[in-house]
């Protein structure tokens, strides 16, 4: 029988994760796999992109083990994206004019930075922050620049600001909303975040609507704002959000959302059953997931479906993902959980703020005070994992939920009782590792953190679950000892 | 016990020195003097380590003469002084008095300074005497004179405490004037609403605790303060009555300021700071009446230094903010007696006692008082010009006292060349082997701190005694004595001084001499201190001049709103901004900035001998922004070559984002005795301020490139090593340890026989216990020499820069007897006990290492500097390491979170 052809368009973080799962399941031997990658290098870690400015090379950032493609017989075509898809004939035309047949197609085309339609956005040294090529352009432009400005004060915007500061520019952030990271944090958290970011030498301008970019009098550009103010800079980086890269799909006639995104079902199938879409290009349940963890879950679901294509019921579906996130922006801890803005009807909030230590914490709980709906942590996010597990597993809150965010008067703060967590609880969001999986690994004799990491992949992404995994290790050790003691 | 003062910076702290008793005669105890107004008992690490610098090792104890071939001969004082007098006489007779020059120092006591100035200006009849104060304070002097009619610092340290806003301009106070910084920080703890603004291109340790750091471009200060003056005017922040009645020149100054400072955006661009930040600073200054603007070398060491000073003073005059507690411009000096030198007129363009060379009435007044045969009529040559004149032969005789121009002057290789051409070079110093003394024909043994006796004046006009409490070693003599002896040999009257109080008395009387409206009224008046006998002089307590009558001293000037121009008014001076003289270009694209580090002083001839002071930053370094380093193709921790049009040097690269892009920072301290090639003076452009003659130390275009080496090494030895000719490594630094010397080395080419090389270098050809581990494959070589269980030397050489922990080796070397574990460690090249490594020194006072502090923070969950202090003592003495401890707390916090 002729081997079926599988084509993956896109080799970003999610595209590579798809290949990893494919190889892990041995499916690469069943299919003749071809990967089209518009960029000149295979998948790299976009989450830690700004480390590029502090000396990490593109090799350091690579997510592809040496000889991965050669060893597994996967054809990788670098600098060769797809130009069009013919769903009827199941063919793809590449950007270099080649034609590829496929039996199964996976779209992992990711997203592109949204550049608001500001007149002057196409001027030289007005850049975006997405790929290593973008970073190289920023560095080249930054060589002779003195002042840099990032348009957009969201997560990526602050990452871009860090990059500009790392290359020694006087750095500004211009945000349309009245606060930084408007999606993830509330006013209180945003205000503290702003203070901390400004202390790090980045100048923040919120509530600013950029109307045009023209020649500067003192620096290369002048940004004019709707309120009549202006700001001059040599280098402009747009970081005003992302848009799904869905042009290929749209042109091919696949169903796309009203505001973009390739519509997928729970198995990540598009409107054409032989075509999957995963990651930031995909629209599931009417939303785009702009984080890497949900993308990884989609990759896993798509592979699972391919494997069980003859018996769909066995496939592990993608059923949505939590958008909670914890990160370190220029050394400042920021975490956002669930319903951070308390938009659930009846939701109540607890807030704790220490201006001297510069810490802001907020809990959002259900009307009856029994369930955690969300939260915001700025300046210190050590409670993140506890809160996340309480929320995801819908666990009952203590009588006085405020204890969860108040500094402990004496001794250690109350921590999560891991033994109470269900086996299905996902402890590592990045690699989608459950408590059950971890416990099995421990039972199999993986008895230290390094071994657990190696075995399950847990704590190898953002690393925020590491304390939790450690606790699990510690308590299971105790449990095992206890069993030995009573002679079982 | 003896109450004296510290010989380092211009803070002028009181010190109590208690020499050891009979059981331990060498154990000198040093404490801060609780009754001294400057420090009230505190001492910084340099002061606290004074006892480590008074040893006689390496001291010059007898006059030396060298012949044309460099042959050295110890001679009697008589012979040396005869030689000096004879040669001076001959040169003056042949070439006139302008062929003779003196280059002295802010390290001299006022009495030494007075006598040498009197000889030169009154008897030799030239003004060719300049001082290293030219390199640090002369722009402030010139600015003060233009503004106030006299070189006057009106305020005092207490004003910094009482101010609601302190603006520190071009001053890394935390490192360079630690005690003033501590007082400032203490006052802020007491009044948290107090604001501190730092204006400095670098993000220094001083910025850590500041409310605002304005990282202005090098040389842009005048733009900044012209902008401020304009802002003040536009916002009506002006003391109209004061400006009208007590100042002149406001309209002219404003007109000039407006030309460049009229638009905030233009000022922001010139200074390289955001408009919003500039605005915030101006608004803060405008609304705060009690403001002190402290300025130091970052302002003075510039080709527009004098204008920078006046642009600052203008803002204070315009708002009438001076002469009252908590306000005024405040120049903080570098040296212990920079101000004393200015009082006696030790600069080439001043006469004596704050009287001027170019005023006939002043000249007449001084000549009359001295009864001198002549009086200098023209200003003499200022430092940079003076050494130029030595170079081209106009000056044939030069006497250098207590300073090291081969290290400290700009274009320092040319200075050395000049000294080699000089017919008669006399150097008075503690050591015969300073880079400068090494070139001298006659080297005269001077007295050091603890041996000499006289007075100094600090930055707040506070005159204090510096006293002898140690015997004069060998034949060392006071400088005033040597000068008087030469004067006597030249047949001059008026130099019959036998004791320092006699000189001080004459100086005090001159300050009072016709100091009234009929004569020449000047603020500098210490007539109240005239007539002290030896005992009264010894009992003299610190006091701030003017002291017109005994017991009457003056904490603050200008309270009466009288100034010292002819009309009794102050002047606002128009200051048109000028860029630094040499701009960067494609070949030399970076700006070199120079300055001090925390634990060293000047050219290290003294502090380099204190093990405690060598531990914080042991090697010469270049600081650079990491991205700039990437663009230059150089790596953090590697050796680099820094070159300008004038010279080059080699040092280790330290990448830090605290250093702005397109600039590098290099410390001023290292000399040729301590390092192979690290004199930054050789690179500095010899351009000066047209009025003050102060060199532009803060702005020289340079390039940075890799300095490739093939091997790295560290060698410990109990005695100094001699590197000779082709055997000398390409790079070496000598670091003082406690009972040993440590050499950091790097070399080019393959070390063919490391065994022979290190044995002969260390002089252990026949050493019985010579542990040796050569790992030929990796190219590593390790060896150690022991005698009776004590380490004598060790050598670690490797093609890689990974060498044993120095803090560990330091401790093994400190042991009287090494353990078996140590011997295993020595063979392995690392301690067998990882806890043994305390890390690089952070707190020099208590020798607390980085790792010790980090462990304490982690183990005890410490979150404050105070907590660290309670736990491991670090930071509890002088406090100058507190910013670093704070950074370590942050580092531990981040590491925990990650």
HADDOCK unambig.tbl for C-alpha pairs under 7 A between the chains (distance, minus, plus):
assign (segid A and resid 167 and name CA) (segid B and resid 627 and name CA) 5.39 0.50 0.50
assign (segid A and resid 168 and name CA) (segid B and resid 660 and name CA) 6.50 0.50 0.50
assign (segid A and resid 168 and name CA) (segid B and resid 661 and name CA) 5.64 0.50 0.50
assign (segid A and resid 218 and name CA) (segid B and resid 269 and name CA) 6.49 0.50 0.50
